Amino acid sequence: MAIRLGEVAPDFTAETTEGTIHFHEWIGDSWAILFSHPKDFTPVCTTELGYMAGLKPEFDKRNTKIIGLSIDPVSDHQKWAKDIEETQGNAVNYPMIGDHDLKVAKLYDMIHPEASGGPRTAVDNATVRAVFLIGPDKKVKATFVYPMSSGRNFDEVLRLLDSLQLNAKHTVATPVNWKPGDDVIIPTSVSDDAAKEKYPQGFKTVKPYLRYVQQPK
């Protein structure tokens, strides 16, 4: 079953490189990012896991936990982690889920429902390269899937997280190519009178449905 935005992220229990977790319990009051990989010891994923390890302090600042998943057992993850640190310069500093039976992959609709567990090639697991951004309410806020050949842009994941958290706190929207500190958009659900009260410093109206205001602190 497809995972839709606004739905509660499926809960699960799984073995990870940091022990057994119950997903919703593990998230707690934080935001969370679940990102998956088709197989251990694959080149593109090696670069991704290392880069995310380097970004972890930025996610920590945003009260966001990160967790990886690969269609291999935890014992293989632990061996792969050594290669990641050696080649990428960052040690994996977050849990990685072992999903050799494809339980989580199928639960999150990352892979064909008829796929079977056991030894598989990266090509067999081609669809298992997904990212899920989940809020403290355990609801899915954003998701996307990449092909095997293209490394994901995790700076964009961080930017998207900033946008989602800004919206959650201040009920604003972000325009194309927005970066933290740029002006934001007042949603059409907010009337001009309400906007004047909320933003006494003023705002710019381009069209009745397109109003810009300085990003709230």
N, C-alpha and C positions, 0 to 999 in steps of 0.2 A: 504494500500500500504506500502510495506517495506521501512524503512528509510535506505538509503545507505550512506556509507562514501563518503564525498565530496559533497553531496547534501546540499542545503540550508535547515536548520531545519524549519519545518512548523511553521508559525507564528500563534498566537492565543491571544484572550483576555479572561481573567479568573479572578475569585475572589480568593483572597488569604488572609492569616492571616494578611497581611500588606496592604490590600486594592486591588483595581482592577489594574491589570497590562496588558500591551500590550507587549507580550514576546520579540519581537525584540527590541522594544523601551527600555524595561527594561534591556536587555543585554548591549545596548549602545556600547561602545568601549572596553568592557571587554570580557574575556572568561566566559563561563558559564557551570555549571553542573546541569542537570535536573535529579533527581533520584526519582523513584516512588515506592509506597508501595500498597499492596492489600487492606488493611483496617486499620482503626484506632483501637487502643487498642489491637494490636497483639504483641506477645512477641519479636520476632526477630526484627521486624521493630522498636520497642521501643528502643532497644539497638543501632540500626543503627543511628536513628535520634539524639540520645544523643551523640554518638561518632562524628558525623559530626559537631555538635554544638561546640564540643571541638576543632575540626580541623579548624574551620572557620578562625582563625587568620592566619593560614598557607595559606589558599586559598586567603585571603585578600592580603597577601604579593605578590601573583602571579597574581594580578589584575583579580581575578576570583570570580564570584558570584555563590552562590549555592541556589537551590530552590527545595523543595520537593513537592511531589504530592501524594495524597491518594484518593481512590474512596469513599469519604465521604464528607459531607458539611464542610465548614469552621468552623461552630459552634462546630462541634465535634473535629476538629483539636485543637481548643483553649482549650477544656477540656482535651484532650489527652496530650497537652503540659505540663500541670501541673504534670501528671504522669511521663512524660519523665524527667523533672527536678528533681522530687523527687527520682526516681530510678537510674538515670544515672549521677546525679550530674552536669549536664549541661543544662541550659535553652536554648530552641530552639531560635536561634538568626538569623534566615533567614526565608523568606516567605514559606508558605506551600499552595499549590494550592488545592482548593476544586473542585473535579471532580465527583460529584455525578451523573451527567448525562453521564459520560464516554466520553465526547467530546474530551478531550486531549488524553486519553488513546487510543481511536480509531484513532485519527489523527496521533499518533506516533506508531501505530501498536503494542500496548502493550497487546491488548486483542482481543478476537474473534469479528469480525465485526458485528455479529448478537447478541452480548450481549446487554442486556437492562439495563437501569439505575434503580435506586430505591434500596431498601434493598437487600444486597447481603452478602454472607459469604466470609471469606478469601479464602476458597477453590475455590469459583466461580471466584475469582480475581487472581488465582494462577500465571497467566502469567504477571501480572502487577508488576514486580520487575526489572525494567530496569534502566540503567544509560546511559546518553548521554553527551558526552563532546563536547562542541560547541565553535568555535573560534569567534573572533571579527567580522569576515566576515560572521557570522551567519551560517557557514557550519559545518556539523557534522564531527568531527575529529575521534571519537571513540565511540563505544557503546557495551554494553554487558547485558545479562539477567541472573538472578539467579533463582533457584527454591525456593519454600517456606521455606524449612527446613534449608537452608544454609545462614548464615549471610554474607553479602558482605564485602570484605576487602577494606576499604576506604583508608588505607595507600597505597594500590596499585593504587587506583584512583589518589592519589596525585603524586605518582611516574610516572604514565602514563602521567599526566599533565605536569610534568617537562620535560619528553621526548618530548612531542608534542611541547612545547614552545621552547625547545632547537632546534628542527628541524626547526621550523618556523623562528627562528632568524638566525641560522647558517647553515642550510641545511646539517645537519649531521644525521646519524642514530644511534640508540643505540642497543648494543648487548644483548644477553640473560642475564637476571637477573641484568641488568645495574642499578646502583644507582648514584645519583648526585655526581660528582667528579671523577667517573670512566672514563677510556678512551672510546672514541666513534668511530664510523665507518665512513669512508669517502665513500659516495655513489659512485656507479659505473658510475654515470653520470658525475662525476668530473674526468678529465684526470689526469695522474701523473704530467704533466707540470703545470696544474692549481692548483693541490694540493701543489706542491712545492712553488708556488707563494703565495698561501693562508696560508700555514703552514710552514714558513721559519725555524721553530724550528725542522722540520723533522717529519716523521711518519714511522710507522712500516708496512712493506708489508709482509703478511703471504702467500697470493696468490694474483695474479693480481686483483682479485675481492674482496679481504678481506684485507683492510688497516685500521690500528688503529692509532688514533691520540689523544693527550691529549684534554680533554674537553675544548672547548672555554670558556672564561670567560663571 
